[in-house]
Amino acid sequence: MELHTLPYVVVDVETTGGQPGGADRVTEVAAVHVDGDQVSLAFHSLINPERPIPWHITRLTGIDDAMVRGAPTFRDIAGEFAAHLVGRVFVAHNARFDFGFLEAEFARVAPTPLGELLMAQLCTVRLSRKLLAHLPRRNLDAVSHHYGVSISDRHRASGDALATAEVLRGLLRDASRRGVHTWADLDVLLGARTARAKRLRAFPTSSDGAEGA
């Protein structure tokens, strides 16, 4: 599987806090398709989390209770959103966070686990650690700056997802320069013990959130 030929979906979520599967819920979600040189915003929606948004989250994201009061719940958009994920490589910056929240949301409303919809999964924080080890930090601001990517709407789902999509393209170019062209090559770069045809070992580990999104 050549990395540059695969269909990617870059995802970002905003939430009420940091505990997926617990009291915290998604407040906004975006999905960006990356197909070769083509980058397009495939899905974006505010989400009614059906619980109050803490003040410190509103201060960070700008999303408040009034904005989501009339928004759809995750159940309302789950089917449409899932259609944009099927058969693609799930990508996020600090993917453990985004995948964890979406996995929990889908588990509440759908019979099929999120992971079964996807071709594979990739964390750009983890890949950045290998390819951009010279950077002091590999959060989204740092790697976006490195690649000359401007973030039009920081800490909002569509702005962060679009920026991460461009970061992904930069990382794949850098990987190619190092001779990393296939899933198997990527497994070696990331130190995976064995290659898996169906599920990329670049799936986020418990430490991937240390540098933040």
VENUR-V726054 format. One record per helix or strand of 2 or more residues. SS is the DSSP state (hx for helix, st for strand). FROM is the first residue (numbers start at 1). TO is the last residue. If there is no record, write none. Layout:
ss->[SS,SS]
from->[FROM,FROM]
to->[TO,TO]
This chain:
ss->[hx,st,st,st,hx,hx,hx,st,hx,hx,st,hx,hx,hx,hx]
from->[3,8,26,38,55,65,74,89,95,114,120,124,140,157,183]
to->[5,15,35,46,61,68,83,92,109,117,123,131,146,177,190]
